[in-house]
Amino acid sequence: MPVYMKDYQVESKEGQVSFIDITKNVKEAIDLSGIQKGICTVTTSHTTCSIFFEEFTHDVDENGTEFLLLDMDQCLQKIVPNHDSKDIYRYPGEKHYQEVESWPDLDKWLPGGDRTKLWNADAHIKSSIIGSSETFAVKDNKLKVGVTGYVYFVDFDRTRQRQRKFTVTVIGE
């Protein structure tokens, strides 16, 4: 059974949860795969990121984020508050700070030695709740979703801008 894999990269933003519509990427990978019927799985390996399926809602805020996605984030914040203080979560603990501070590329993780750049326990928890992958049907070499069904990548980590990756895997015949 043929398997096709394609990696993509997106950029998250600092200071906000980054919701990114990746539907075109998923459709492109299915098209390139040549697979007529099977399944398509979209995954991310980042521990503060998720892949999910939702309706495209047209209305956006001043940052370009769709209203439904903002509502989703607001609901998640009610059960997993943003990590805006060192006292709200136990993570990261002193041993974790010390480990990160021993890494050779320290400024990548703690720009300017700013320990608040590791305050992302909320992002890890939210990502675990939503999940790191989605699987879809492929029929006639097309993503089998409704008209308003879109695939999204989200980075819940608001601490800094980063390059993030996801993989589209298409399996079938």
N, C-alpha and C positions, 0 to 999 in steps of 0.2 A: 504494500500500500504506500503510495507516494506521501512524502512529508515535505513541506516547504516552510522555511523559517525566514523571517525578515526582522531585523532590529531597527528601531527608530529612536530618535532623540528629541526631547522637548526641553524647554527651559522654564524653571519655576521662578516665581518672583519673591523678593524679600518683603516681609511685612504683611503678607496676606496668604490665605490658602489659595493655591493655584489650581484652578479647574481648567483642563485643556480638552477640547473636542478633538478626538483622534479618529473619528468615523472615517474620514477620507483615507487615512493611513491604512486602516483595517480593510476597507474596500479595495485599495490599491494592492495590498498583499494578496488578497483572495484572487484578484484578477491576474496578477503576475504568476500565481501558483499554477494556474491552468486547471485546478481541481474543480470538477463539475458538481460533485456532491460529497458531503462529508461534514467535518466540523472545523471550526476556527477557534483557537484559544488565544486570548490576549493576556499577557502576564507582565508584571514588573517585579524586579528583585529588590527594590528599595523598600526598607522597613518603615518608612513614613509615607509611602505612596500606595494608592489603590487604583484598580480598574473597576468601573461600574457601568451599568446600562441604565439609561434614563431618557425621558422625553426632552426634546429640544423645545425651549419655551419662548424664544424670540425676544422677550423683554430682558434688558441688561442694565446694570448699574454703571456708574461713571468709570469703573475699571474694566468694563466689558464682561462682567460675570453675570450669567443668566439668573433670573429671580429664583427659579426652583433650586438651583445649586446653592444660592445664598441661604434659602430656607433650610436646605439640608444641613448646611454648615451650622446654622443657628440652632437647629434641633440637636445636632451632635454636641454643640457647646453646652447644652443644658445637662447632658449626661457625662460629658468629658470636658470640663472647663479648660480654656486656654492656659498654657503653662507660662504665666506672666510673672511668677514669683518663685523664688527658690524654695518656699515653704509649702507650696501646693502639692508637690509630688516628691517622693523619695529619690526618684531618678532625676538626674544623674547623681550618684553618690561620689564621695571623695576618691575612692579607688578608680572609678571611671574617669574622673577629671585627670587624675595622675597618669593613667594609661594614655589618654589622648594627648596629654602634654609631653609624653615621651616619643610621640611619633615624629618622624623626620619632616613631614609636611604640615607641621603644626598650624601654620597660618591658614591653611585650607579649612581646618576644622574649627579653630579658635582665632579668627582674625583679630590681630592686635592683642591676643591673650584674653579676649572677652569670653569669660565662662558662660555668659547668658546665651551664647550661640549654641549651647548644648541643651537649652531649656526646651525640649521638644517631646516630653513624655506624652503629652496630649496627642501629638501627631502619631506616635507609635501605637497608642491605644485605638485611636480613630481608624487608622489603617488596618489594624487587626479586626476591627468590627466590620468594616466594609469588605475587606479581602483584597488579595493581590492579583486576582484573575477573574475573567469571565469567559464562558464558552458559548458559541453561537452555532447555529446550523448554517451550512452552505448548500445552496441548491442552484443549479444552472449557473455555476461560477459567480454567484452573488451572495452577499450577506443577507441572511433571511431574517429581516426585522421589518416592523411596520414603518410607515412614512415618518412618524415623529420619533422613532427609536434611534438613539445616538449612543456612541461609545465614548466614555470619558476617562481621562487620566487625571488623577488628583494628587497633588503633593500637599499634605496637611502641615508640613514643616514650614513655619513662617520665619525661621531664624535668619535665612540668607538665600540669595539667588543661587541656583545650581543647574547644571546640566543633568537631566534625568533620562532614563532609558526604559523602553518597553519592547517586548517581542511579540510578534504575531506568528503563530504556528497554524498552518492549515494542513489537515490530514484527510485523505479521502481518495476518490478515484475520478 
